[in-house]
Structure formats: structure tokens, C-alpha cells
Amino acid sequence: MAKWVRPMAKASGVLMTGALLVVLVGAMQTSQTAPSATMQSFEPFQAPRDVDTTNLRGPRQPILYRHDIHAGQYQMDCRYCHGYVEVSSSPGLPSTAVCMGCHMVVQTQSPEVQKLAEAHNSGTPVEWVEVHELAQFVRFPHQRHVVAGQVACQECHGPVQEMVQVWQFSSLKMGWCLDCHKERGQTTDCTACHY
Amino acid sequence: MTDGMDRRKFLKVLGVTGGGTAALAGCSTDDVAKLIPYMVPVEDQIPGVATYYASTCRGCAAGCGVHVKVREGRAVKLEGNPEAPINRGKLCARSQASLQATYHPDRNRSAMMRQGEGLAPAEWEAALAEVATRLQAAPAGSVWFMHGTQTGSLDALIGEFVTAIGGRRLVFEAFAHEAVRHASRETFGRDEVPLYRFADAQYILSFGADFLETFMSPVEYTRGFADAHGYRDGRMAKYVHIEPRMSGTAMSADEWIAPTPGSEGTLALAMAQVIVERGLGRPPADARSLRAALASFTPDLAAQATDIDAATITRLAQEFAAGPSVALPGGIGTQHADAHRTAAAVNVLNYVAGNIGHTVEYGHGLRQGDGYATLREFTVAAEAGSIQVLLIHDANPVHASPSALNVSGALGHIPFVASFSRFQDETSAWAHVVLPDHDAMEQWNDWQPRAGVQMLLQPAMAPVFDTRQTGDVLLDLSRRMGRTPRQATYKEYVQARWADLQRTLGDRAPFDTFWRNALQRGGVWTEARPATVRLAAGATRVTNPAWAPTEGQLTLIAYPSSTFYDGRDAHVPWLQELPDPVTKMTWGSWVEIHPDTADRFGIMEGDVVQVTSAQGTVAVPAYLYPGLRPDVVAMPLGQGHTAYTRYATGVGVNTWSLLPGEAAVFGGAQHYVSVSLTRTSRHERLAKTEGRNRQLGRGIAQAVTLGGIAHGALDHPFHVAHAAPVPEREEHLLDEVAAAQRRATDYGPYALRNTRWGMTIDLSRCTGCNACVAACSAENNVPYIGAEQVRRGRAMQWIRIERYFEGGEHGEPLETRFVPMLCQHCGNAPCEPVCPVFAAYHTPDGLNGQVYNRCVGTRYCGNNCPYKVRYFNWYDMSEPGAPKFAWPDPMHWMLNPDVTVRSRGVMEKCTFCVQRIRGAQHRAATEGRALVDGEVRTACQQTCPADAITFGNMMDPEAQVTRTAADPRGYRVLEGLNTKPAVTYLMKVRHLEEA
């Protein structure tokens, strides 16, 4: 049974290299590795084909990018698009070139994909609306949480693989950070995050 | 639970309603943060992770290698390239601050052409066409190309360009060391400045050369000097400085000797005479031929000329001849009318002591500029109308030459001037067309600081403005004038020359491999073999130099500023606010007057004084400085710009306006001039960061002598000399308090089982150069605040160099001590318990944390800090549009994204570069390993040219910092307060026999 994907410390071949479906298949295979205590597992998710976009949670994005289809139904590894999460504070957003790697051939007739293709071909970047806005004066190193802390993406971001449109799952308030840090016996020093 | 409305809920509702109102009032989507990814991922950039590019600093001609730290496509910091042969990973203050020039709001943003009285932005096409037309129309020989020192490819390209159009080139450098070159030509037949090898010397004698400040290659020389003069295992070199003024360099000397101005050469000749007569040292065989020429320079006669007693001269000669030694002419000692004789005398002294070829090496091709005399030729030619077109690159002679020469008047005679200047300055104000060059961070180029060393420059980022590389512009102009250069772009031109270089080096790898390796390392370098030199005929014609001020007047020494060099860096606000190493003055000019002289004229510090020479007069505040002969006054060069960006214009006075326009015999400008002083009725409060210049027994900057160490001075720790006596009945109370504090420190929540970050600063290496201050500002987004706020004591630099004087009164020799003062990260910190909101608190790894978002600005912590290292944001320096906004667009592009930009009402201070600590910890944790000693380096430590600073975990017994802190010279400042600082200072050691 395919388990839900969690960034692996030593996964290879998942940084965006421009390879197309080969990497997609590879990513699906890396998701077969052994689960750990912090990992959450999910049944394969069948994304709804049609959704009512009027009442979706979360901010409206310029393109209705379906995490539920990509991450849930097709089980794409988060890192295929958010490729820097293991090396940088910032997980990174996919460039349109990464999107077009698949969508040159996949779902080219979809109006949302056509918006993407239009942006890509005209050289206009897509202006995504930020969902998870961290408070000022605080630093959050994704790489340390994901690699050293073995924290699954969903623990903070929620069941993104089921979200038609991404909404903010956690409060991202300091108390919420500290609850987790205390629970796991991690530092509660101010200058760990505030400097 | 009740449904009642408590305060918290009330505020929540209020907040939501408030937000709704705002949304109604404006367009709600304006407040939404947007995430905009790359269209195509950039190969070597990861958002959030820095990329480093090897390049070369172009702040002066020294050619230090840099690593440019780039975040999200923008250069944010310069670090020294550890491999580079000149600077070995270190940088000076000017280099550290230079990104402010890259992102300067007043940079020329596009090509410009003259429209009426002023210059207006123009299309590059039109500007280039205009220049090409003018060049083609100019009669042969009427085109001049004036530029600053150039080496390598651009030098070659300019040469080819000028030859092709039949023009003439003039290399203008304000400090071209003409006297040293002239003397080397006379004594050894070589037209160059030698390379001085300090590291091999046990005795260093400088005749006015400010080798730690501006002379030739300050970073390299500081490193060599600190290696030789730093105390280690009972040994260190001795450094004697001879100059009428104690310069910033002389402040590191063990002995400062102030001869009559201009008599340094006589002293050198008398020393040489003693060495030759007594057969001291290891002179080359032909040194005997100098015997007759030197015979008349006996110490007794020299004593009259130099005002130094004969016994001292003999002693200096003996000490000099005894060891591997080095004597340097240069700097201000070689800038008077007869200074080539001084330099020649010092050359002879080095020769008879056998230093040539050992500590003094020729054959490295060190020369900067054509010399001042050629600038005179230029003004004569311009006034005669024989210059039709002037191209000018990287030179500002209107400001950086004696006003008496009247370069601006000469420029007015030239029908067409094209400038490649990045800034509008006094010279480019005369331009008809401006073709702004790229900044060093934006261009392909190379640089050859000396024979055998080839450095590369590569663009670390896309150009900030619509500028073009001057090399490309010259190739373009060549094409427009009907020629076909072999290369289409300047980058290809550079590469073609590097392909030649590869062949010369006998490297058989494919060029691409050679080029990539060179780019990665920052260049290619080999050890050049020094040339063997022999005495030339001119050496025997040595004679004593003479300088005499006009009867009844004082000698003014106009010295180059270690901060602004010739004035080219006065547009960098961080440097304007960087306290001068000697006077601790910021944002302005001053005249240094000896306290006794000031008494005679009735002048107090801050009184505005009219300084009048035959050439002009300036009004400038007085700074009373004991480090001068009473018959000398001194002023720095570099300020007093009339049109050079918002930061330099109108700041201070132009000292060049006092200097004579005539060139000296050796072809240099004269920086000694007779002046008279007149006190005016005005008084200014000086914008200086100095509080007290005496320690008053506080033991802040401690020192021992070499003789003292030999006699066990380090066995007895320092005692506070002036501590108030404690009444007997209170003694036990104090003991109890101290014991309670120790308990809290050692066993309480502060118990440090894992990590305690600590630092050591070796005062026997520190030269007070300010590089750490500038590096800290660049790393930590420290704003500048302007002269008015500095006057109020609000300077923000997180690290400062405190400068204290010892002696200098009642016939005692004057001694200077430097102490870099930063947050001491006390184990028992006075700032922490007084903070009502726990913004100042102690971290588990031993830092004094400062949480900006908790701080409410009571300033209790600052008031309770005995070290005065906490700085308050009185104004909003971080808010665009605020009156004191310190980062006008695009200067904010250089802000370090890893450090919070503090806002008004917040206290800030040194964090021990906590962002670097956390960054290294994240890296180590991600790689599943522990931190290694030396992995975290603070910004000040990384750049320190003297390598005086170590940093690390004091709980690790093997760490270098722990071992260094255990040195018997170690002490902590104000240790008696039981603050338990994490910074250990190692006492300065003076190379003196007496204890």
C-alpha cells in the first residue's frame, strides 16, 4: 500500500532536474520506504472530479492548483515542487518551468493549465497568494524541522493532499510552536527563532 | 466557561472590526502577500541559501580577493577570499562598506547627455554616437584619456584604444608614491615601490609610512605586521615609527619618535652612517662605497637637524642592524618638497643593513599612477587649448588634487568631456556625456595587483542600473569608429588574454577548465621571484632633505584618510559614520592641534579655527591631540566635497585647497604647507564617539611590556587602582552578594552544561583599523544616524574601537591602546534583571539575548550596562519615508535577510552574530552531526586583518577560544563588577625592556 509521502532525509533525484514523468514515477517509489513514528499514513485519495469553487476554504489563487489531485490522487512527493525544503529555510515554490515539465503533455486542454501555459509562454510569473504567513521577527528553518526533526509536512500544513485549495491548517502562533517544542523536548529559547 | 466578554476577546473583536474598516477604505488585495516564484529556476541560486562568488575588491589598487555573498540574486555582503594571496580571507573597513556604493541611491542610473546647464538621462545609443562622432572629429593628438590606476585587461584595452585614436593617456592617482619611486630609481635604478615583508622582520621602522591605513596594500601589511609584532611565546618584533604626527599606524608602535618635520631622511642617513662606520649588520660588499657619502651624517649633527638626541640615533641604528629588520619610507613622510631625499636615505639605510632582497623586495612591479607632475602637464595642455576631447574614467582630479592647480579651470577649456563615472562628482560635473560604468560587483574584469598575481572579477549579480562595462563601451566605440576589434565583448577580450596567460603558465588543460578553476578560486597566482638590485650611481649622492615652514608659522601635514583614502569613499554613509581611528571623529573635518599649541592660541577643543596657507583658508573645528609635535598641525584629506552624492556634499572642508599647486622635484604633490591659525568666535560640539581618552585607572585596556613579562608581570593580576575603600562593616555584605551571584551563575538556570559562546581579542594584534566595525554593520544591518545624532552620543555601531592614551604628559612618552568594545555577553549580566518585559534575557548557550519584538524601549538595560554597548533606536531608520530612513532605494537591497531590521523604540546590540550560530546549527543538525570548532565565525572575526579575534564554545576544552582565553595575558574588562563577561582580552604587549 502506498503510504503518504514524507520528505526523506537522503532522498535522491527529487530536486527539480527537468526530467518529466520518470521523476514522477521515481517520487512515487520513494514514498514506499518504511514509516516512522511521526509519519502519518493515508489511504490513496480519490480527488473529486468537479468541485464547487465558490465556497472553498483558503484564499483564492490566480490558478486553481489542485493539491488534492497532485499530492493526493497522484501521490506526488511534496518535494517535487517544494524542492528546497531539505536544504533551505524556504521550501521554495515551483517555477512555471517545473509545472510545464508535465503540463506540456498532461491536461493541456484544462482552462487552468492554459492559464499556466499562458503565463509561462509570456514570461509573466504567477503571483500566488501567500497562505502561511509567519509573524514578523520569527525565523522558521524548514530544513531543520523536516530533516533533523523528521516532522512530516502535514503536521503543520494539515491534510494538504485532500485540499482542493490550500488553507491555513495551523495557527502558526508562538504558543502553537512551543506546544510542539515542549512535547518533543526541543529548545524553547527565544533566540532559537527570534533574532 | 462563560460567554462574557473578557479583555482579550474585546481586543480581538476590535481588531477584526478595524481590519474590516481598512478593507472597506482601500483595496483589500493590497495587503495580501504575494509569492512570486522564478519562471525558470536559476542554476546556482536556492532561495534562502547564500551563494558565494569569488571576485576582487576594487576599492583601491591592492587587489584583495573577495567572496561575494549573494542571496536571491543580490549581493548582500563581502567576505575575504581565504585563498587570495594578498588578503588571505581578510578585508578592510572600506571594502566591507563598499556595497553601499554598489546600491547607492545617487549612482548614475543611465547614460546622460548635457542639456543646457545640466545633464539629462539619455539613450545609450545617442550618447555613444555622440562620443564616437566627437572622437572622429578631433584632430590627432588632441584626445586625452585620464583614468585611475588600471592593470590587466582594461589597462591593455585602454592602451590599444588610445593608440588607435592617436591620443594620450594619463593615469591619475592622488597618492602615487612618486618620492619612493623616484628614490628607488636613483638608488637602485628601478621605478617601483618595493614590497615589504613584515612577517620576516624582527625590527620594523617606518619613516612616516601609514602601512596599516592607506600605504599600498593595508590588509596584507596589517596581516604581516600582526604576525611579526603580535606577542607569541615570549617573542615579538619591535616597531618604531618616525613621524611628526602619531598616525593611526604609529599608534601600534612600541616607540613613536617625532622628528622635526621633513628631517626623517637625515635620521636615516645618520643611522646608516653608524651602521657603516661600526661595521654593524650584514651589509652587501658594495655598501662600503657609501662610506664617504655618509661620513658627514654623524649622529651629533643629525641630532641638531632632527631634534632627536644622538644617543637615541645610535641606539636605533644598533637595534636596526641587529635583527632581520625593515625600514619603510612612504606615506606622509614622503610628501614634502624634498621628500625624494628622505626616501633615498631610507633605501640606503635598508641597503647597508642588508635588507634589500630579504625584507625589501623589488621586481613585483608595484606602481600606481603617472604622478602628480603629469597632471600639471594636463592642465597646461588644456589651458593652451590643445585638448579637444577628454575621456575620464575612475578619477576625480578636481577634488583630489591641490585646488591651486585649478583642474576645474582646465576642464572648462576642453570642448568635449566624456566621463565613465559611476557617480556625479566634481569632475564628472564637467562632462558633456556620461557613460556610467558597472560596479565591481557587476562586471567581468581582471586585476593584476603585482607580478605573478592575476585576480578575476565576475558579476555576482545583474546590474542595478542601466550601466555598461567600460571595456564593452570602448569596444563599441571602436566599432563605431570603423575598426573591428578581435572580440565582440569585453568578457571575450578578458578570456583571450587569459588564454594567453594559460599558455605562459604552461598549463595544458582545456581553456574552459583553466577558466572555471580560476573563476572558482578568484584568480591564478604564482610566487614571483624578486629582482636582485644593486646600488646605482645616484645612491652616493644622498643628502639630507630640508623642509622649513615660513618663519613664525606652523607646518600643516595633510594626510590621507584611512577611511576615505583620497576622498573617493566619502559618499559611503557607513564610512562617514565610521570613527576616525585616531580622533574618533565622524561626518566632518578637523584640525589636530597639540594641547600646548592650542593653549598658546587660546584654542579649546571644538573652537572653529581659521587655517590659512598661501593658497587658501578654511574654517574647521579644532581637535586637541597630544600625538603631534607642538610645531605641527594636521588635517585629513578626503572631505569637503562640493558635489558628490547626498552623503559627502558639504561635509567638512577640502584640505587640498590649502596645498601648493607646484609639483615637487620628484613629481609628487606637496602635503606639507606653512599655515597660520586664527581662532574664530564660533564653537562646535564635535561629532566624535570618544568619551574619555584616558582610562582613569579602570583597567579597560591593559598592557604589559616584554621586559615586564620576563620579570613575572603576568603573575600578578591587575588591581583596580582607584577603587573606593569599602567600610569594614560592609565587607561581609559584599561577599554575600558576590557569593549569591556566583551561585546564580554556576548552578541556576544559567548553568551552562553544553555550550557557552565566548570570544577572545588579542590586543597585541589589534591595530584599531575599524574593519570589524564596518563588517559588523554590513552583517547586522546597522544603520547610520548622521552627525547630529552622533553628537548626542547615539552612534549605533555594535562594536567600536575604544582608544585610550597613556603618558604623553610631563615628558613621558605617549602611548595609545585600542580596545574593541562589543557586548560582553556577561554570564551575570546587569542588563537582564532590569528588563521589565524579559526582552533582555540569558540564553541557554550563554548569549545575552535581545528579543526585539518583546522590547518596549524602557532603556533600563542600556542604563544598567557598564560597558555601554546597547544602542537604542531613537528614530525609525527602517521605515521607508521616515526622515531618518537609512536605506533609501535601492540601498535596502543589501540588507542581510537573516537579520531583523530594527524599528523605532527598540534596543539593539551585538548578538555574537546569532544568525550565523543558528545557521551553522541548522546546517549541522540537518547533516546529523555536531558543530565543529571554528565553524561559527562572527563577522568581526572573519574580516579582522590582524586575526586578533577568536570565537567559539568556551565549554569545549579543546576549542581554540578556550585555549586562547587561558593565556596568562587574559583579562576581562571591569571584572571587579562580577559580570563574568564572555569576552576575554589578551593584554597588549609593548616591546620595551623596562618592566
Interface residues (C-beta under 8 A of the other chain):
Chain A: A9 M16 P59 Y84 E86 V87 S88 S89 S90 G92 L93 P94 S95 T96 A97 V98 H120 G123 P125 V126 E127 W128 V129 E130 E133 Q136 F137 R139 P141 Q143 R144 V147 A148 T187 D189 C190 T191 A192 H194 Y195
Chain B: V32 A33 K34 L35 I36 P37 Y38 M39 V40 P41 I46 P47 G48 V49 Y841 T843 P844 D845 L847 G849 V851 Y852 N853 R854 D898 V899 T900 T911 V914 Q915 R918 H922 A925 T926 G928
